[in-house]
């Protein structure tokens, strides 16, 4: 489990690119490839080892294959793009798409585009954040380290709040009669 979701890391990296420490295009390429490989691995595991994955996932969540197939028929390719933006559901959504038996060529083609769009938007959000701060504050060189740390702290706080809420909701689910 990671403390930082990809968005906060990319926003911080985008800010560092604005500041001249990193290359914006390299950030986008690395983030796209990493996201693509991670999602692709989960998709293939669920696709190739369907029954084993369902048994494993069933220990943690209830998998309703009819509902899953209905959702995939309804949303199809859009699910690849939508799931990229759902916090805490990216990797599981890749597995869900693998269980749905979506074609590998279709999935991996759309996934590449989705990962590239996601990496570009998040990276440039940080880049333009730096531009806006410079316009507001003037020379921000003395504050760059603090700003990057601040982005990570905010990302951690968001993760922590969501984690606690998720744990609280899952505990409530098991205690209700």
N, C-alpha and C positions, 0 to 999 in steps of 0.2 A: 504494500500500500504506500502511496506517495503522499507526502504532506502538501505538495503543490500540484494543483491541476495544471495541465499544459498551457492553459491560457495565461496564467500569471507568469509562468516562466517565459513564454513568448513575448508578453508585453514588456517584461524586464529586459529581455534580449533586444527587442526593438528599440527600447530606450537607449541601451548600450550601443546599438548601431547608430542611432542619431548622434550620440556623443563621440562616435568615431572609434570605439573599442572593438566592435564586431562588424562583420559584413552582412548587410540585410539580406542579400541573396543567398548567402551560405546558411543563414539562420532558417530561411524558408525551405531550402533544399533539405537540410538535416531534419527539421521538424516534419516535413512531408514524408520523407523516407521512414523515419522512426514511427510515425503514426500509421503509415501504410503497412509496415512490417508487423507491428503489434496487432492491428485489426485483422490483417490477413491471416496471421497465425491462429487467432481465435476462430475465425471463420472456417479455416481448413480443419482444425481439430473437431469442431462441431459437425462439419460436413462429412468428413471421412470416418469419424468415430461416433456417429449419431447416437446409437443406443448407449454406449459407455458414457457419453457426455450427458445424456438425459438422466441416466442413473446418478451420475455425480452431481449434476446441478439440482436434481430432485431432493438431495439432502439439504440444500440451502434455500431453494425456491420451488414453488409449484409451477411445473411446465405444462401448459394446456396446449397440446399440438394443434387441435382444431382451431382454437382461437388464434394461435400463431399463424397458421396457414391462412386464416381469414384476413388477418391484419396485413399479411404480405400480399395477398391478392388485392387488397384495397389500396395499399400505399406503395407497394413494390419498390422501385428504385428511389423514390422520395425518402424512404426510410433510411437509406444510406446517408443522405445529406442531412436529414433532420437529426439522426442519432449522433452526429458529429458534435452537436451543440448541447447535448443533454449531459449535464454533470453526473459523473458516477455511473453512466450507462454505456459509455462508448465500447468498451471491450465486450461487455455482455451483449450489446446489440449486434456486434459482429458475429458472436456465437449464435444468437437467435437467427440472424440472417443465414448462417450456415445450416442451421436446423431446418430452415424453411425450404431448403433445396433450391435456392436461387442459383442460377447458373454461375459457374466460377468466372467465366469471361466477362459476363455482365457485371458481376459484383466487383471484380478487381479493376475494371475500366472505370466504373463510377466511383469506386473508392479512391482511386488516384486523384480524380478531379476534386472530390470532396476534401481529401486531406490537403491538397494544394490550396484550395480556397480558404480552408480553416487556418492553415499556417500563414498565409498571406495576410488575411484580415487581422489576426491576432498580433503578428509581428508589426504590421504598419500601425496598429492602434498604439503600440508602445512608441513607435517612431514619431507619430504625430502628437502623442502625449508630451514627448520631449520638445517638439516644436512649440506647442502651446505654452509649456512652462517657460521656455526661453522668451517667448513673446510677452508673457506676464511678468516674469521676474528679471529678465535681462540675462546677464551672464550666470549660468547655473553650474559652471565647472566645480565650484566649491561644494555644491550640494548633491552631485551625481551619486556618490556612494550612498548617501542617506535616502535618496529617491528610490534607488534600486532595492535597498533593504526595506523601505516602506512598501513597495509593490509586493515583495515576498511576504511581509508581515500581513498585509491585507489579504493576500491569497491564502495564507495559513489560517487566518481568522475565519474567512469564508468556508474553507474546508472544515475547520473544527466545528463551526456552527452546524453545518450540514451533516457532519458525522454524528454529532450528539443528537440532532433531531432524528436522524435515521435510526440510531440505536434506540432512542426513546420510543419511536413508532414501532419498531420491531418487537421491543419488549412489551409494549401495550397490546400488540397483536396476539401474543401468547398468553397474556394474563386475563383477557376477557373471557367471560363464560357465556 
